[in-house]
Amino acid sequence: MDARRKKILVAVDGSNQAFEAARYVSQLFLPNSMEVVLFHSFWEARKDPAYRHRHAFIAEWMTEQERAIQEFLERARQLFLEQGVPENVVITKIKERKLGIVRDIVEECQGGFDALVVGREGVSKLKDLVWGSIARELIGYPLTIPLCVVGGTPEVGRILLGMDGSEGAVKALDYLGTILQCTNCEGALFHVIKSFDYVIVYADAGFEKAERAAKICLEKAICHLEEEGLSRDRMITKIAVGADSCSRAIVEKAREDGYGTIVVGRRSLSGLQECFLGRVSNNVLKLAKQMAVWVVP
């Protein structure tokens, strides 16, 4: 696997959740494995014609907002320095808003980043600077890098991968391997056998055939990660049989077994069903409100 530092863009708005997203990244990755840019898209109200008649007030207000976000970025930066990340690879960046928050973030991602991380909800403490659900909007963009949405204060150390043998799941598996190489985390590969799949595909053979196929799929996945240099001791496999919903089964398993991070493919194709974005990955994001969810394109 690629041993270079992973370049991670953490988009922040000054909110508590954005700070938790930065905290999560600082604790997830090993100090020598990451390069981080803490990025803020800033609205320059002083240039807005609609506010020219209140220029003095706006100028004072903007100065206060700039001071507040600078303080926030420095606090977030300290999280990484306290973990031992070298100062020269933890960068703060404020950019004047041009295309809108989401499009500015997407444009910034073009700078050779390996991942984008955002907080689940971005309601800033900075007066009148409200992101709304930027994470939800970002999901709709065809990003070429993994997107991580951080909700609450997720525990760092255990990662659950939704695995079904599809092309999308294989890409997610590869990215799980990348994360495990850059962290001290344990990984779990979780395969869900839906009751619908059972009725249509395995009705004549019982759940045993479905479980055998799932075990073969998971063993191949483990072997693949071993070939990439990961120890089998850091990975386990889990199977759920007869679930009504893949996404709900994934989130419930993560919650029950204490996995703070979930990894899913952006698109999966399993059995007779196509699960596009808006199905499994999107539903996992909706349900995993207090976890970190990685969506891999």
C-alpha positions as protocol buffer text, in pm:
chain_id: "A"
residue {
  index: 1
  type: MET
  ca { x: 0 y: 0 z: 0 }
}
residue {
  index: 2
  type: ASP
  ca { x: 98 y: 361 z: -52 }
}
residue {
  index: 3
  type: ALA
  ca { x: 315 y: 463 z: 245 }
}
residue {
  index: 4
  type: ARG
  ca { x: 307 y: 839 z: 182 }
}
residue {
  index: 5
  type: ARG
  ca { x: 119 y: 1071 z: 412 }
}
residue {
  index: 6
  type: LYS
  ca { x: -252 y: 1087 z: 337 }
}
residue {
  index: 7
  type: LYS
  ca { x: -364 y: 1438 z: 255 }
}
residue {
  index: 8
  type: ILE
  ca { x: -690 y: 1509 z: 433 }
}
residue {
  index: 9
  type: LEU
  ca { x: -916 y: 1812 z: 390 }
}
residue {
  index: 10
  type: VAL
  ca { x: -1120 y: 1890 z: 700 }
}
residue {
  index: 11
  type: ALA
  ca { x: -1386 y: 2148 z: 613 }
}
residue {
  index: 12
  type: VAL
  ca { x: -1491 y: 2345 z: 922 }
}
residue {
  index: 13
  type: ASP
  ca { x: -1735 y: 2622 z: 1008 }
}
residue {
  index: 14
  type: GLY
  ca { x: -1649 y: 2704 z: 1368 }
}
residue {
  index: 15
  type: SER
  ca { x: -1918 y: 2478 z: 1519 }
}
residue {
  index: 16
  type: ASN
  ca { x: -1879 y: 2223 z: 1797 }
}
residue {
  index: 17
  type: GLN
  ca { x: -1946 y: 1942 z: 1548 }
}
residue {
  index: 18
  type: ALA
  ca { x: -1674 y: 2070 z: 1315 }
}
residue {
  index: 19
  type: PHE
  ca { x: -1436 y: 2065 z: 1611 }
}
residue {
  index: 20
  type: GLU
  ca { x: -1536 y: 1706 z: 1684 }
}
residue {
  index: 21
  type: ALA
  ca { x: -1467 y: 1617 z: 1321 }
}
residue {
  index: 22
  type: ALA
  ca { x: -1115 y: 1758 z: 1357 }
}
residue {
  index: 23
  type: ARG
  ca { x: -1071 y: 1574 z: 1686 }
}
residue {
  index: 24
  type: TYR
  ca { x: -1178 y: 1247 z: 1524 }
}
residue {
  index: 25
  type: VAL
  ca { x: -923 y: 1280 z: 1243 }
}
residue {
  index: 26
  type: SER
  ca { x: -646 y: 1379 z: 1484 }
}
residue {
  index: 27
  type: GLN
  ca { x: -703 y: 1063 z: 1689 }
}
residue {
  index: 28
  type: LEU
  ca { x: -782 y: 821 z: 1408 }
}
residue {
  index: 29
  type: PHE
  ca { x: -467 y: 845 z: 1199 }
}
residue {
  index: 30
  type: LEU
  ca { x: -112 y: 788 z: 1316 }
}
residue {
  index: 31
  type: PRO
  ca { x: 85 y: 1115 z: 1345 }
}
residue {
  index: 32
  type: ASN
  ca { x: 333 y: 1018 z: 1073 }
}
residue {
  index: 33
  type: SER
  ca { x: 64 y: 909 z: 828 }
}
residue {
  index: 34
  type: MET
  ca { x: -129 y: 1229 z: 762 }
}
residue {
  index: 35
  type: GLU
  ca { x: -110 y: 1578 z: 622 }
}
residue {
  index: 36
  type: VAL
  ca { x: -409 y: 1795 z: 715 }
}
residue {
  index: 37
  type: VAL
  ca { x: -564 y: 2112 z: 580 }
}
residue {
  index: 38
  type: LEU
  ca { x: -827 y: 2275 z: 802 }
}
residue {
  index: 39
  type: PHE
  ca { x: -1037 y: 2469 z: 553 }
}
residue {
  index: 40
  type: HIS
  ca { x: -1297 y: 2740 z: 596 }
}
residue {
  index: 41
  type: SER
  ca { x: -1498 y: 2908 z: 322 }
}
residue {
  index: 42
  type: PHE
  ca { x: -1559 y: 3266 z: 439 }
}
residue {
  index: 43
  type: TRP
  ca { x: -1836 y: 3500 z: 329 }
}
residue {
  index: 44
  type: GLU
  ca { x: -1692 y: 3846 z: 263 }
}
residue {
  index: 45
  type: ALA
  ca { x: -1998 y: 4058 z: 343 }
}
residue {
  index: 46
  type: ARG
  ca { x: -1806 y: 4383 z: 299 }
}
residue {
  index: 47
  type: LYS
  ca { x: -1806 y: 4320 z: -76 }
}
residue {
  index: 48
  type: ASP
  ca { x: -2178 y: 4244 z: -92 }
}
residue {
  index: 49
  type: PRO
  ca { x: -2363 y: 4539 z: -254 }
}
residue {
  index: 50
  type: ALA
  ca { x: -2666 y: 4465 z: -39 }
}
residue {
  index: 51
  type: TYR
  ca { x: -2475 y: 4577 z: 270 }
}
residue {
  index: 52
  type: ARG
  ca { x: -2300 y: 4888 z: 142 }
}
residue {
  index: 53
  type: HIS
  ca { x: -2539 y: 5116 z: 331 }
}
residue {
  index: 54
  type: ARG
  ca { x: -2427 y: 4951 z: 655 }
}
residue {
  index: 55
  type: HIS
  ca { x: -2058 y: 4939 z: 574 }
}
residue {
  index: 56
  type: ALA
  ca { x: -1931 y: 5050 z: 915 }
}
residue {
  index: 57
  type: PHE
  ca { x: -2140 y: 4794 z: 1102 }
}
residue {
  index: 58
  type: ILE
  ca { x: -2053 y: 4515 z: 857 }
}
residue {
  index: 59
  type: ALA
  ca { x: -1682 y: 4595 z: 873 }
}
residue {
  index: 60
  type: GLU
  ca { x: -1684 y: 4565 z: 1252 }
}
residue {
  index: 61
  type: TRP
  ca { x: -1892 y: 4248 z: 1241 }
}
residue {
  index: 62
  type: MET
  ca { x: -1664 y: 4086 z: 981 }
}
residue {
  index: 63
  type: THR
  ca { x: -1355 y: 4165 z: 1184 }
}
residue {
  index: 64
  type: GLU
  ca { x: -1508 y: 3984 z: 1480 }
}
residue {
  index: 65
  type: GLN
  ca { x: -1602 y: 3683 z: 1267 }
}
residue {
  index: 66
  type: GLU
  ca { x: -1252 y: 3662 z: 1122 }
}
residue {
  index: 67
  type: ARG
  ca { x: -1103 y: 3670 z: 1471 }
}
residue {
  index: 68
  type: ALA
  ca { x: -1340 y: 3398 z: 1588 }
}
residue {
  index: 69
  type: ILE
  ca { x: -1267 y: 3159 z: 1299 }
}
residue {
  index: 70
  type: GLN
  ca { x: -893 y: 3217 z: 1333 }
}
residue {
  index: 71
  type: GLU
  ca { x: -917 y: 3120 z: 1700 }
}
residue {
  index: 72
  type: PHE
  ca { x: -1123 y: 2815 z: 1609 }
}
residue {
  index: 73
  type: LEU
  ca { x: -874 y: 2701 z: 1344 }
}
residue {
  index: 74
  type: GLU
  ca { x: -587 y: 2738 z: 1588 }
}
residue {
  index: 75
  type: ARG
  ca { x: -771 y: 2533 z: 1850 }
}
residue {
  index: 76
  type: ALA
  ca { x: -840 y: 2263 z: 1591 }
}
residue {
  index: 77
  type: ARG
  ca { x: -478 y: 2274 z: 1475 }
}
residue {
  index: 78
  type: GLN
  ca { x: -359 y: 2216 z: 1832 }
}
residue {
  index: 79
  type: LEU
  ca { x: -551 y: 1887 z: 1839 }
}
residue {
  index: 80
  type: PHE
  ca { x: -313 y: 1751 z: 1577 }
}
residue {
  index: 81
  type: LEU
  ca { x: 1 y: 1896 z: 1730 }
}
residue {
  index: 82
  type: GLU
  ca { x: -89 y: 1739 z: 2066 }
}
residue {
  index: 83
  type: GLN
  ca { x: -104 y: 1402 z: 1891 }
}
residue {
  index: 84
  type: GLY
  ca { x: 248 y: 1450 z: 1757 }
}
residue {
  index: 85
  type: VAL
  ca { x: 168 y: 1552 z: 1400 }
}
residue {
  index: 86
  type: PRO
  ca { x: 450 y: 1779 z: 1271 }
}
residue {
  index: 87
  type: GLU
  ca { x: 358 y: 2148 z: 1255 }
}
residue {
  index: 88
  type: ASN
  ca { x: 455 y: 2180 z: 891 }
}
residue {
  index: 89
  type: VAL
  ca { x: 188 y: 1931 z: 778 }
}
residue {
  index: 90
  type: VAL
  ca { x: -104 y: 2085 z: 969 }
}
residue {
  index: 91
  type: ILE
  ca { x: -222 y: 2383 z: 767 }
}
residue {
  index: 92
  type: THR
  ca { x: -511 y: 2623 z: 824 }
}
residue {
  index: 93
  type: LYS
  ca { x: -670 y: 2788 z: 523 }
}
residue {
  index: 94
  type: ILE
  ca { x: -941 y: 3051 z: 494 }
}
residue {
  index: 95
  type: LYS
  ca { x: -1073 y: 3121 z: 147 }
}
residue {
  index: 96
  type: GLU
  ca { x: -1318 y: 3385 z: 41 }
}
residue {
  index: 97
  type: ARG
  ca { x: -1645 y: 3228 z: -63 }
}
residue {
  index: 98
  type: LYS
  ca { x: -1697 y: 3237 z: -440 }
}
residue {
  index: 99
  type: LEU
  ca { x: -1922 y: 2956 z: -559 }
}
residue {
  index: 100
  type: GLY
  ca { x: -2105 y: 2877 z: -237 }
}
residue {
  index: 101
  type: ILE
  ca { x: -1992 y: 2669 z: 60 }
}
residue {
  index: 102
  type: VAL
  ca { x: -2040 y: 2326 z: -95 }
}
residue {
  index: 103
  type: ARG
  ca { x: -1896 y: 2410 z: -435 }
}
residue {
  index: 104
  type: ASP
  ca { x: -1600 y: 2586 z: -274 }
}
residue {
  index: 105
  type: ILE
  ca { x: -1527 y: 2272 z: -70 }
}
residue {
  index: 106
  type: VAL
  ca { x: -1558 y: 2051 z: -377 }
}
residue {
  index: 107
  type: GLU
  ca { x: -1325 y: 2279 z: -570 }
}
residue {
  index: 108
  type: GLU
  ca { x: -1073 y: 2272 z: -287 }
}
residue {
  index: 109
  type: CYS
  ca { x: -1079 y: 1891 z: -298 }
}
residue {
  index: 110
  type: GLN
  ca { x: -914 y: 1908 z: -639 }
}
residue {
  index: 111
  type: GLY
  ca { x: -583 y: 1988 z: -472 }
}
residue {
  index: 112
  type: GLY
  ca { x: -461 y: 1631 z: -449 }
}
residue {
  index: 113
  type: PHE
  ca { x: -648 y: 1527 z: -136 }
}
residue {
  index: 114
  type: ASP
  ca { x: -706 y: 1165 z: -34 }
}
residue {
  index: 115
  type: ALA
  ca { x: -1018 y: 1230 z: 174 }
}
residue {
  index: 116
  type: LEU
  ca { x: -1269 y: 1496 z: 276 }
}
residue {
  index: 117
  type: VAL
  ca { x: -1401 y: 1515 z: 633 }
}
residue {
  index: 118
  type: VAL
  ca { x: -1695 y: 1725 z: 754 }
}
residue {
  index: 119
  type: GLY
  ca { x: -1918 y: 1744 z: 1060 }
}
residue {
  index: 120
  type: ARG
  ca { x: -2267 y: 1600 z: 1031 }
}
residue {
  index: 121
  type: GLU
  ca { x: -2439 y: 1929 z: 1116 }
}
residue {
  index: 122
  type: GLY
  ca { x: -2269 y: 2261 z: 1060 }
}
residue {
  index: 123
  type: VAL
  ca { x: -2454 y: 2521 z: 1264 }
}
residue {
  index: 124
  type: SER
  ca { x: -2177 y: 2762 z: 1350 }
}
residue {
  index: 125
  type: LYS
  ca { x: -2144 y: 2957 z: 1671 }
}
residue {
  index: 126
  type: LEU
  ca { x: -2019 y: 3242 z: 1456 }
}
residue {
  index: 127
  type: LYS
  ca { x: -2316 y: 3477 z: 1435 }
}
residue {
  index: 128
  type: ASP
  ca { x: -2523 y: 3438 z: 1119 }
}
residue {
  index: 129
  type: LEU
  ca { x: -2279 y: 3193 z: 958 }
}
residue {
  index: 130
  type: VAL
  ca { x: -2503 y: 2888 z: 927 }
}
residue {
  index: 131
  type: TRP
  ca { x: -2389 y: 2599 z: 709 }
}
residue {
  index: 132
  type: GLY
  ca { x: -2699 y: 2392 z: 750 }
}
residue {
  index: 133
  type: SER
  ca { x: -2648 y: 2032 z: 645 }
}
residue {
  index: 134
  type: ILE
  ca { x: -2347 y: 2077 z: 421 }
}
residue {
  index: 135
  type: ALA
  ca { x: -2270 y: 1707 z: 459 }
}
residue {
  index: 136
  type: ARG
  ca { x: -2604 y: 1618 z: 304 }
}
residue {
  index: 137
  type: GLU
  ca { x: -2536 y: 1843 z: 6 }
}
residue {
  index: 138
  type: LEU
  ca { x: -2186 y: 1705 z: -42 }
}
residue {
  index: 139
  type: ILE
  ca { x: -2323 y: 1354 z: -72 }
}
residue {
  index: 140
  type: GLY
  ca { x: -2497 y: 1460 z: -391 }
}
residue {
  index: 141
  type: TYR
  ca { x: -2172 y: 1556 z: -559 }
}
residue {
  index: 142
  type: PRO
  ca { x: -1977 y: 1297 z: -762 }
}
residue {
  index: 143
  type: LEU
  ca { x: -1668 y: 1323 z: -544 }
}
residue {
  index: 144
  type: THR
  ca { x: -1368 y: 1120 z: -654 }
}
residue {
  index: 145
  type: ILE
  ca { x: -1229 y: 1089 z: -302 }
}
residue {
  index: 146
  type: PRO
  ca { x: -1383 y: 931 z: 10 }
}
residue {
  index: 147
  type: LEU
  ca { x: -1613 y: 1153 z: 216 }
}
residue {
  index: 148
  type: CYS
  ca { x: -1625 y: 1112 z: 593 }
}
residue {
  index: 149
  type: VAL
  ca { x: -1921 y: 1257 z: 783 }
}
residue {
  index: 150
  type: VAL
  ca { x: -1864 y: 1280 z: 1159 }
}
residue {
  index: 151
  type: GLY
  ca { x: -2158 y: 1289 z: 1397 }
}
residue {
  index: 152
  type: GLY
  ca { x: -2138 y: 1331 z: 1774 }
}
residue {
  index: 153
  type: THR
  ca { x: -1811 y: 1226 z: 1938 }
}
residue {
  index: 154
  type: PRO
  ca { x: -1743 y: 882 z: 1789 }
}
residue {
  index: 155
  type: GLU
  ca { x: -1509 y: 641 z: 1960 }
}
residue {
  index: 156
  type: VAL
  ca { x: -1188 y: 587 z: 1767 }
}
residue {
  index: 157
  type: GLY
  ca { x: -1035 y: 243 z: 1738 }
}
residue {
  index: 158
  type: ARG
  ca { x: -1291 y: 10 z: 1582 }
}
residue {
  index: 159
  type: ILE
  ca { x: -1417 y: 23 z: 1223 }
}
residue {
  index: 160
  type: LEU
  ca { x: -1704 y: -171 z: 1066 }
}
residue {
  index: 161
  type: LEU
  ca { x: -1718 y: -226 z: 690 }
}
residue {
  index: 162
  type: GLY
  ca { x: -2043 y: -311 z: 513 }
}
residue {
  index: 163
  type: MET
  ca { x: -1934 y: -589 z: 277 }
}
residue {
  index: 164
  type: ASP
  ca { x: -2136 y: -762 z: 4 }
}
residue {
  index: 165
  type: GLY
  ca { x: -1885 y: -864 z: -262 }
}
residue {
  index: 166
  type: SER
  ca { x: -1992 y: -593 z: -506 }
}
residue {
  index: 167
  type: GLU
  ca { x: -1757 y: -364 z: -695 }
}
residue {
  index: 168
  type: GLY
  ca { x: -1845 y: -78 z: -463 }
}
residue {
  index: 169
  type: ALA
  ca { x: -1780 y: -291 z: -155 }
}
residue {
  index: 170
  type: VAL
  ca { x: -1441 y: -401 z: -295 }
}
residue {
  index: 171
  type: LYS
  ca { x: -1341 y: -35 z: -331 }
}
residue {
  index: 172
  type: ALA
  ca { x: -1457 y: 26 z: 25 }
}
residue {
  index: 173
  type: LEU
  ca { x: -1254 y: -277 z: 136 }
}
residue {
  index: 174
  type: ASP
  ca { x: -943 y: -135 z: -25 }
}
residue {
  index: 175
  type: TYR
  ca { x: -998 y: 194 z: 152 }
}
residue {
  index: 176
  type: LEU
  ca { x: -1053 y: 16 z: 483 }
}
residue {
  index: 177
  type: GLY
  ca { x: -711 y: -139 z: 424 }
}
residue {
  index: 178
  type: THR
  ca { x: -567 y: 208 z: 369 }
}
residue {
  index: 179
  type: ILE
  ca { x: -720 y: 332 z: 694 }
}
residue {
  index: 180
  type: LEU
  ca { x: -598 y: 31 z: 890 }
}
residue {
  index: 181
  type: GLN
  ca { x: -246 y: 83 z: 753 }
}
residue {
  index: 182
  type: CYS
  ca { x: -253 y: 441 z: 883 }
}
residue {
  index: 183
  type: THR
  ca { x: -408 y: 369 z: 1223 }
}
residue {
  index: 184
  type: ASN
  ca { x: -402 y: 128 z: 1515 }
}
residue {
  index: 185
  type: CYS
  ca { x: -768 y: 38 z: 1460 }
}
residue {
  index: 186
  type: GLU
  ca { x: -931 y: -302 z: 1445 }
}
residue {
  index: 187
  type: GLY
  ca { x: -1155 y: -379 z: 1149 }
}
residue {
  index: 188
  type: ALA
  ca { x: -1469 y: -588 z: 1110 }
}
residue {
  index: 189
  type: LEU
  ca { x: -1609 y: -704 z: 776 }
}
residue {
  index: 190
  type: PHE
  ca { x: -1986 y: -731 z: 805 }
}
residue {
  index: 191
  type: HIS
  ca { x: -2202 y: -912 z: 551 }
}
residue {
  index: 192
  type: VAL
  ca { x: -2581 y: -874 z: 558 }
}
residue {
  index: 193
  type: ILE
  ca { x: -2805 y: -1144 z: 408 }
}
residue {
  index: 194
  type: LYS
  ca { x: -3140 y: -978 z: 354 }
}
residue {
  index: 195
  type: SER
  ca { x: -3462 y: -1173 z: 391 }
}
residue {
  index: 196
  type: PHE
  ca { x: -3557 y: -1054 z: 39 }
}
residue {
  index: 197
  type: ASP
  ca { x: -3236 y: -1201 z: -106 }
}
residue {
  index: 198
  type: TYR
  ca { x: -3304 y: -1525 z: 76 }
}
residue {
  index: 199
  type: VAL
  ca { x: -3658 y: -1561 z: -57 }
}
residue {
  index: 200
  type: ILE
  ca { x: -3561 y: -1485 z: -418 }
}
residue {
  index: 201
  type: VAL
  ca { x: -3220 y: -1647 z: -446 }
}
residue {
  index: 202
  type: TYR
  ca { x: -3188 y: -1911 z: -175 }
}
residue {
  index: 203
  type: ALA
  ca { x: -3545 y: -2030 z: -116 }
}
residue {
  index: 204
  type: ASP
  ca { x: -3473 y: -2385 z: -223 }
}
residue {
  index: 205
  type: ALA
  ca { x: -3149 y: -2424 z: -32 }
}
residue {
  index: 206
  type: GLY
  ca { x: -3215 y: -2246 z: 300 }
}
residue {
  index: 207
  type: PHE
  ca { x: -3005 y: -1984 z: 471 }
}
residue {
  index: 208
  type: GLU
  ca { x: -2712 y: -2226 z: 494 }
}
residue {
  index: 209
  type: LYS
  ca { x: -2620 y: -2173 z: 130 }
}
residue {
  index: 210
  type: ALA
  ca { x: -2636 y: -1796 z: 171 }
}
residue {
  index: 211
  type: GLU
  ca { x: -2415 y: -1812 z: 480 }
}
residue {
  index: 212
  type: ARG
  ca { x: -2161 y: -2033 z: 305 }
}
residue {
  index: 213
  type: ALA
  ca { x: -2143 y: -1788 z: 15 }
}
residue {
  index: 214
  type: ALA
  ca { x: -2104 y: -1499 z: 260 }
}
residue {
  index: 215
  type: LYS
  ca { x: -1823 y: -1676 z: 447 }
}
residue {
  index: 216
  type: ILE
  ca { x: -1637 y: -1740 z: 122 }
}
residue {
  index: 217
  type: CYS
  ca { x: -1677 y: -1375 z: 26 }
}
residue {
  index: 218
  type: LEU
  ca { x: -1548 y: -1256 z: 363 }
}
residue {
  index: 219
  type: GLU
  ca { x: -1254 y: -1497 z: 364 }
}
residue {
  index: 220
  type: LYS
  ca { x: -1148 y: -1372 z: 21 }
}
residue {
  index: 221
  type: ALA
  ca { x: -1168 y: -1017 z: 155 }
}
residue {
  index: 222
  type: ILE
  ca { x: -950 y: -1103 z: 455 }
}
residue {
  index: 223
  type: CYS
  ca { x: -694 y: -1272 z: 228 }
}
residue {
  index: 224
  type: HIS
  ca { x: -691 y: -965 z: 6 }
}
residue {
  index: 225
  type: LEU
  ca { x: -608 y: -742 z: 301 }
}
residue {
  index: 226
  type: GLU
  ca { x: -339 y: -987 z: 414 }
}
residue {
  index: 227
  type: GLU
  ca { x: -180 y: -965 z: 71 }
}
residue {
  index: 228
  type: GLU
  ca { x: -168 y: -589 z: 121 }
}
residue {
  index: 229
  type: GLY
  ca { x: 35 y: -637 z: 439 }
}
residue {
  index: 230
  type: LEU
  ca { x: -227 y: -633 z: 712 }
}
residue {
  index: 231
  type: SER
  ca { x: -229 y: -887 z: 993 }
}
residue {
  index: 232
  type: ARG
  ca { x: -532 y: -1117 z: 1014 }
}
residue {
  index: 233
  type: ASP
  ca { x: -533 y: -1055 z: 1389 }
}
residue {
  index: 234
  type: ARG
  ca { x: -661 y: -701 z: 1328 }
}
residue {
  index: 235
  type: MET
  ca { x: -969 y: -816 z: 1137 }
}
residue {
  index: 236
  type: ILE
  ca { x: -1279 y: -1016 z: 1217 }
}
residue {
  index: 237
  type: THR
  ca { x: -1587 y: -1113 z: 1014 }
}
residue {
  index: 238
  type: LYS
  ca { x: -1955 y: -1090 z: 1106 }
}
residue {
  index: 239
  type: ILE
  ca { x: -2271 y: -1206 z: 928 }
}
residue {
  index: 240
  type: ALA
  ca { x: -2634 y: -1103 z: 982 }
}
residue {
  index: 241
  type: VAL
  ca { x: -2899 y: -1335 z: 840 }
}
residue {
  index: 242
  type: GLY
  ca { x: -3254 y: -1240 z: 750 }
}
residue {
  index: 243
  type: ALA
  ca { x: -3229 y: -864 z: 795 }
}
residue {
  index: 244
  type: ASP
  ca { x: -3501 y: -647 z: 644 }
}
residue {
  index: 245
  type: SER
  ca { x: -3266 y: -356 z: 579 }
}
residue {
  index: 246
  type: CYS
  ca { x: -2894 y: -360 z: 497 }
}
residue {
  index: 247
  type: SER
  ca { x: -2838 y: -8 z: 623 }
}
residue {
  index: 248
  type: ARG
  ca { x: -3026 y: -59 z: 948 }
}
residue {
  index: 249
  type: ALA
  ca { x: -2845 y: -388 z: 1013 }
}
residue {
  index: 250
  type: ILE
  ca { x: -2507 y: -220 z: 958 }
}
residue {
  index: 251
  type: VAL
  ca { x: -2579 y: 68 z: 1193 }
}
residue {
  index: 252
  type: GLU
  ca { x: -2735 y: -153 z: 1461 }
}
residue {
  index: 253
  type: LYS
  ca { x: -2435 y: -389 z: 1452 }
}
residue {
  index: 254
  type: ALA
  ca { x: -2195 y: -96 z: 1482 }
}
residue {
  index: 255
  type: ARG
  ca { x: -2392 y: 44 z: 1775 }
}
residue {
  index: 256
  type: GLU
  ca { x: -2428 y: -290 z: 1954 }
}
residue {
  index: 257
  type: ASP
  ca { x: -2061 y: -387 z: 1920 }
}
residue {
  index: 258
  type: GLY
  ca { x: -1908 y: -45 z: 1985 }
}
residue {
  index: 259
  type: TYR
  ca { x: -1784 y: 52 z: 1641 }
}
residue {
  index: 260
  type: GLY
  ca { x: -1749 y: 429 z: 1616 }
}
residue {
  index: 261
  type: THR
  ca { x: -1668 y: 423 z: 1245 }
}
residue {
  index: 262
  type: ILE
  ca { x: -1858 y: 271 z: 952 }
}
residue {
  index: 263
  type: VAL
  ca { x: -1722 y: 234 z: 598 }
}
residue {
  index: 264
  type: VAL
  ca { x: -1956 y: 181 z: 302 }
}
residue {
  index: 265
  type: GLY
  ca { x: -1924 y: 195 z: -74 }
}
residue {
  index: 266
  type: ARG
  ca { x: -2095 y: 479 z: -256 }
}
residue {
  index: 267
  type: ARG
  ca { x: -2256 y: 230 z: -493 }
}
residue {
  index: 268
  type: SER
  ca { x: -2309 y: -140 z: -446 }
}
residue {
  index: 269
  type: LEU
  ca { x: -2460 y: -416 z: -655 }
}
residue {
  index: 270
  type: SER
  ca { x: -2561 y: -723 z: -464 }
}
residue {
  index: 271
  type: GLY
  ca { x: -2766 y: -1018 z: -590 }
}
residue {
  index: 272
  type: LEU
  ca { x: -3075 y: -895 z: -771 }
}
residue {
  index: 273
  type: GLN
  ca { x: -3070 y: -547 z: -616 }
}
residue {
  index: 274
  type: GLU
  ca { x: -2888 y: -230 z: -710 }
}
residue {
  index: 275
  type: CYS
  ca { x: -2822 y: -9 z: -410 }
}
residue {
  index: 276
  type: PHE
  ca { x: -2725 y: 334 z: -537 }
}
residue {
  index: 277
  type: LEU
  ca { x: -2640 y: 637 z: -330 }
}
residue {
  index: 278
  type: GLY
  ca { x: -2970 y: 729 z: -170 }
}
residue {
  index: 279
  type: ARG
  ca { x: -3011 y: 368 z: -67 }
}
residue {
  index: 280
  type: VAL
  ca { x: -2757 y: 186 z: 153 }
}
residue {
  index: 281
  type: SER
  ca { x: -2486 y: 451 z: 191 }
}
residue {
  index: 282
  type: ASN
  ca { x: -2731 y: 738 z: 226 }
}
residue {
  index: 283
  type: ASN
  ca { x: -2948 y: 548 z: 472 }
}
residue {
  index: 284
  type: VAL
  ca { x: -2645 y: 456 z: 682 }
}
residue {
  index: 285
  type: LEU
  ca { x: -2560 y: 825 z: 700 }
}
residue {
  index: 286
  type: LYS
  ca { x: -2913 y: 908 z: 811 }
}
residue {
  index: 287
  type: LEU
  ca { x: -2915 y: 644 z: 1084 }
}
residue {
  index: 288
  type: ALA
  ca { x: -2558 y: 668 z: 1217 }
}
residue {
  index: 289
  type: LYS
  ca { x: -2605 y: 1008 z: 1379 }
}
residue {
  index: 290
  type: GLN
  ca { x: -2343 y: 962 z: 1650 }
}
residue {
  index: 291
  type: MET
  ca { x: -2080 y: 788 z: 1438 }
}
residue {
  index: 292
  type: ALA
  ca { x: -1826 y: 861 z: 1168 }
}
residue {
  index: 293
  type: VAL
  ca { x: -1933 y: 729 z: 827 }
}
residue {
  index: 294
  type: TRP
  ca { x: -1689 y: 696 z: 537 }
}
residue {
  index: 295
  type: VAL
  ca { x: -1850 y: 684 z: 192 }
}
residue {
  index: 296
  type: VAL
  ca { x: -1605 y: 550 z: -67 }
}
residue {
  index: 297
  type: PRO
  ca { x: -1663 y: 630 z: -438 }
}
